[in-house]
Amino acid sequence: MMFSPAVLVVVAVAIIGWFATIRAIGTSKLSDTLKRWLLIPSWVPWMAVALGAPIFTGVLPIAEAMNIGGAITAGMAVAVVIAGRQGPRQ
């Protein structure tokens, strides 16, 4: 299944925005545990922005957008859990 270039662009913009949010969270004075817990919730608004435009223009059906968003969010959640279990680096 090929995704339209518009969908790929908005997802890329959302991922870049999410990385900027991660950078802001990382440089904050919050505890490491709280920072880790903020990673996935900080993605949700960016995902809504990324997939909202193609949904409203009719390029992307809602069911497909939910599949894309769920897959990306699940992948990020797994990465956060794995990173948290590795513990601090020496």
C-alpha angles and dihedrals in degrees: 000000000000121000121217118256089244091060092047092050095051092045089051090050090050093049091050090049090049091052089052088051090049089052091052091048091046094053093047123101094244121126118269091246093053091046090054091049091052096056100082097037088052089059096057097074091046090050090051090052093046097050099030097074096053090045093052093046091051095242094115126040116228093242092055091046090053090051092050094045093046093049094049093045092048091050091050092047091052091049092050092049093048092047090049093051094052090069128210118330118239 
